[in-house]
Amino acid sequence: MKKIMVTFFFGSLNILVSASALSKGSPPPTVPFVELGRYLGTWHEIARLPMFAQKGCFSTTANYSLRDDGDIRVENRCMKMKGDVAKESQATGRAWIVDEKTNSRLKVRFVWWLPYIADGDYWVLKLDKNYQISLVGTPDHKYLWLLAREPNLPKAVFEEWISYAKSLGYDTDQLIIEESTKAVL
């Protein structure tokens, strides 16, 4: 049976690695295994190192579901201001597993007419045992997303996960934090 995993908008079991052994040039480790059925569903974006398509986004969510062909349907939504009015923006894409041994490395494509060129990496870097929090990034350390099943995280939990991302070489000083999370930090 083809194993399936999820992806997140544009573009998250913790492997024990010494932070000093990692450099920004080294790809980060991914989680040992992702149970796909548990990962599907809706995730709220807590913080991000965004891709260009996320400019101006807030209240961002991603919903992952299985497609008939075994790949994953990715439906991302966010709000963007259009003048004085907030309007919903939506992008639908497809994700597929590139590491079937762990299900933790995927590719995602939102632009169908640009195969390979427009494929983004989606690596699950950290995932809590209850599948309530996920840290997703790209191997080049350019993009990062902290996701949760709820729209915000307690301050201590947020800081723990961001500290881990920093230890992997991500520039967490540049994170964009969702307003719902800022309110509890």
N, C-alpha and C positions, 0 to 999 in steps of 0.2 A: 504494500500500500504506500502510495506516495505521501511522504511527510510534508506537512504544511506549517507555515509560520506566518506571522503578521508583519506589517510594516506601518510606519507612521508618516504623517504628513511630511513630504519633501525629505525628500530625502531620503527590551531592556532586560540567588545563586551567585554569586560573587566568587571569582577566582582569586586566590590569595597570591598576590604578586607584590614584591617589594617596590614601593614607589620610586626608589632610587634606581631600580633596574629599568624603569620605563623612561623613554624620552618622547618628545613630541613627534619625532620621526618614526617611532616604532608603532605598529598597529596595536591597539589595546586588546587585552584578552576579552573573550566573550564568556558567557555563562556555560557551564558544562552541558546543560540540556534544557530545552523549553518544551513543556507539554502543551502542544498546540491548542487543544480544546479549551484549556484553562486560560489561554492568552487572548482568545477571541472575545469580542464584545467592545464596549465603549471605554475609552481612556480619555482623561482630561490632561491637557498640557499644563504643567506647573511652571516650568521654566524651559528656555531654549537658547541655543546659539542658532539663529534662524537661517533658513534659505531665503533667497530673494523673493520667492513667491509668498512668503509669510509677512512681508512688510505691512505694517499697520494692523496685523491680526491681534485680536484679543478674544477671550472666551473660546479657545480652540479645543476641539474634540476630534478624536479619531475613532472610527468604528471599523472593526475587522470582522469579516465573515467569510465562510468557505464559499468558493465558487463551484459550479458543477464540474469544472475541469480539474479540481484539486488545488488550484492556486487560491490566493486570498484576495477578496475584494476589499479595497481600502477606500473608505469614505471619510474625508476630512472636511470639517466645517469650522469656520471662525466668523467673527463679526469684524467688520471694517467700517470706519466712518466715511460716509459720503455726504460731505457738507456737515450739517448738524444732525444727520440721521444715521443710526447704526444699521447696516444691512448685512445679511448673511452672505458669505462667500463659501462656495463648495468646490471640492476637487475630488474626483473619483479616479482611482488607479487600481493597479494590479501588482501583487507581490508574489514572489516565489522563493523557495528555499535554495540556497547555493551550498549549504553544508548540511546534508541530510543526517549526518552522524549526531549533530547537536541541535539542529533546528534554530540555532542562534545567529546565523548569518543569512541575510536575505538581500534580494534586489527588489526594487520597486520602480514602477514606471507609471507616470501620469500623462506623459506625452507620447501617444501611440505612434505618431508618424515619425518619431526620431528613435527607432530602436537602437539599443546599445549606447548611443550618445547620451540619451536622456535617462538612462538607468541609474538610480541612486542606491547607495549602500544603506542598509538598515541592520546594525549589529546590536544585539541585546547584550549589554555590558554588565548589568546587574538586575536582579529580579528577586523580590522578596518571596519567601516560601508560600505565601498565601495568594500570590499573583495580584497584589493590590498596588504595587509600586514597581515601576520599570525605568531603567536608565538605558537610553538608546543613543548610539552615536555612529559616526562614520570613521573608518579606519585612518583617515587623514587628519583627524581631530578638528575638522572645520565646523561640523554640525553636531549638535547634541540636543537631546530632549529628555526632560524628566517628566514622566507620565504617572498618573495615579487614577484609580477608579473613582475617587472623589475629587472635587474641584480645588482642594487645597490640602496642605500637609502641615502638621505641627512643626514649629520652629526647629526643634531638636532633630526631627526626622529629616527635614529639608536640609539642614546643615550637614548631617551625616552623609547624605547622598551626594551633595554638591562637593563635599570634601573628597569623596571617593573619585568623582569625575576629575577633580583637580589633580589627584594623585596619578591619574592615567594620562595627564598631559593636556587636558582641555582647558581653554582660557575661560575660567568661570567668572572672571571679573567682567566679562562682556555679556553675561547672561541677561536675557530679557525675562523678567519674572511676571507671571500673571497677576493681575490686580487682586483676585480672590486670595492668592497666597500672600501677597504683600500685606494684606490686612491682618494676617495672623503672625507675621514675622516680627 
